[in-house]
């Protein structure tokens, strides 16, 4: 069985999660959002092809049982951190030696949260922005092989 397409698919979001939004080239810069009383939960998950199923503490996240994550038969929680979500960046260390920094970039007119996440490893940074409502998870994969993946989940908690 060729698992190479799985590694590519893991770079995409699972169906039902918030969509990442890329800034439009040439669009005017948005002013930072005012401080908010929200928090963001950062989930670090390890997915493998070993036995075990999805950790019971992740039962409320059905996205982890859908493609591309369903290709892994075991998903465990490595860490679960809660950070303040505001226009002031906050960060947490990741088990692969990198950091994830989060910042609230704005609130949308319908009350959703636009969140910028910056991953820094060895002096190199990459950034993704997602827009989600309170309680809507966003997932991304930081490293993957056919038998193992490091999945990061972000959930805004007002």
C-alpha positions as CSV (number, residue, x, y, z in Angstrom):
1,X,0.0,0.0,0.0
2,X,1.4,3.4,-1.0
3,X,1.1,5.8,1.9
4,X,2.9,8.7,0.2
5,X,-0.4,10.4,-0.7
6,X,-1.4,10.3,2.9
7,X,1.6,12.4,3.9
8,X,0.5,15.0,1.4
9,X,-3.1,14.8,2.5
10,X,-2.1,15.4,6.1
11,X,-1.0,18.9,5.1
12,X,-4.6,19.6,4.4
13,X,-7.3,20.2,7.0
14,X,-9.7,17.5,8.0
15,X,-13.3,18.0,6.7
16,X,-15.4,20.0,9.1
17,X,-12.5,22.1,10.5
18,X,-12.0,25.8,10.1
19,X,-10.4,26.8,6.9
20,X,-7.0,28.5,6.8
21,X,-7.1,31.8,5.2
22,X,-4.1,33.3,3.4
23,X,-3.7,37.1,3.2
24,X,-4.6,38.6,-0.1
25,X,-1.5,39.9,-1.9
26,X,-1.7,43.7,-2.0
27,X,-4.4,43.9,0.7
28,X,-4.0,46.6,3.3
29,X,-2.6,45.5,6.6
30,X,-5.2,45.0,9.3
31,X,-4.8,46.8,12.6
32,X,-4.1,44.5,15.6
33,X,-7.2,43.3,17.4
34,X,-7.9,44.8,20.8
35,X,-7.2,42.6,23.8
36,X,-9.8,39.9,24.3
37,X,-10.6,37.8,27.3
38,X,-10.5,34.6,25.2
39,X,-8.1,31.8,25.5
40,X,-6.8,29.2,23.0
41,X,-6.2,25.6,23.8
42,X,-3.2,24.1,22.0
43,X,-3.3,20.4,21.5
44,X,-0.2,18.4,20.6
45,X,-1.2,15.0,19.3
46,X,0.8,12.0,18.2
47,X,-0.8,9.8,15.6
48,X,0.6,6.4,14.8
49,X,-0.4,3.2,13.0
50,X,-0.2,1.2,16.2
51,X,-3.1,-0.2,18.2
52,X,-5.0,1.9,20.6
53,X,-7.6,4.1,19.0
54,X,-8.3,7.8,19.7
55,X,-7.6,8.9,23.2
56,X,-10.9,9.2,25.2
57,X,-10.2,12.8,26.0
58,X,-10.4,13.6,22.3
59,X,-13.9,12.1,21.9
60,X,-15.5,15.5,21.3
61,X,-13.4,16.0,18.2
62,X,-14.9,13.8,15.4
63,X,-12.6,15.4,12.8
64,X,-9.8,13.1,14.2
65,X,-11.9,10.0,13.0
66,X,-12.2,11.4,9.5
67,X,-9.7,11.5,6.6
68,X,-6.8,12.3,6.6
69,X,-6.5,11.6,10.3
70,X,-8.5,8.3,10.2
71,X,-5.4,6.7,8.4
72,X,-3.8,6.5,11.9
73,X,-5.2,3.9,14.2
74,X,-3.9,5.6,17.4
75,X,-4.0,9.2,18.4
76,X,-2.7,10.2,21.8
77,X,-2.4,13.5,23.6
78,X,1.2,14.6,24.1
79,X,0.3,17.9,25.7
80,X,-2.6,20.3,26.2
81,X,-1.8,23.9,26.9
82,X,-4.1,26.9,27.4
83,X,-2.8,30.4,26.4
84,X,-4.3,33.8,26.6
85,X,-5.5,34.9,23.2
86,X,-5.1,38.6,22.5
87,X,-3.2,41.0,20.3
88,X,-0.1,40.3,22.5
89,X,1.6,37.1,21.2
90,X,1.8,34.1,23.5
91,X,3.8,30.9,22.8
92,X,4.3,27.4,23.8
93,X,7.2,24.9,23.3
94,X,6.5,21.9,21.0
95,X,8.0,18.4,21.5
96,X,10.0,18.6,18.2
97,X,12.1,21.5,19.5
98,X,10.0,24.2,17.8
99,X,7.6,26.8,19.3
100,X,4.1,27.8,18.3
101,X,3.2,31.4,18.9
102,X,-0.4,32.6,18.7
103,X,-1.9,36.0,18.3
104,X,-5.5,37.3,17.8
105,X,-5.3,39.3,14.6
106,X,-8.9,40.5,14.5
107,X,-12.5,39.6,15.2
108,X,-14.7,39.2,12.2
109,X,-18.1,40.9,12.0
110,X,-19.8,37.7,12.8
111,X,-17.8,37.3,16.0
112,X,-15.3,34.7,14.8
113,X,-11.7,34.8,15.8
114,X,-8.9,35.3,13.2
115,X,-5.8,33.8,14.8
116,X,-2.2,33.9,13.5
117,X,0.0,31.0,14.4
118,X,3.8,31.2,13.9
119,X,5.9,28.1,14.1
120,X,9.6,28.7,14.8
121,X,12.3,26.0,14.4
122,X,16.0,26.7,14.4
123,X,15.5,30.4,13.6
124,X,13.1,29.7,10.7
125,X,9.5,30.7,11.0
126,X,6.4,29.8,9.1
127,X,2.9,31.3,9.7
128,X,-0.7,30.2,9.1
129,X,-3.8,32.1,9.9
130,X,-7.2,30.6,10.6
131,X,-10.6,31.9,11.3
132,X,-12.9,29.9,13.6
133,X,-15.7,30.4,16.0
134,X,-15.5,29.6,19.7
135,X,-15.1,25.8,20.1
136,X,-14.4,25.1,16.4
137,X,-11.1,23.2,16.1
138,X,-8.4,24.0,13.6
139,X,-5.8,21.2,12.8
140,X,-2.4,21.3,11.1
141,X,0.4,18.7,10.8
142,X,3.9,19.8,11.6
143,X,5.7,16.5,10.7
144,X,4.5,13.3,9.2
145,X,5.7,10.0,7.9
146,X,3.5,7.1,6.8
147,X,3.5,5.5,10.3
148,X,3.6,8.7,12.5
149,X,2.4,12.3,12.5
150,X,2.6,15.3,14.9
151,X,-0.8,16.9,14.8
152,X,-1.5,20.3,16.3
153,X,-5.0,21.4,17.2
154,X,-6.1,24.9,18.2
155,X,-9.5,25.6,19.9
156,X,-10.6,29.1,20.9
157,X,-12.3,29.2,24.3
158,X,-14.1,32.5,25.2
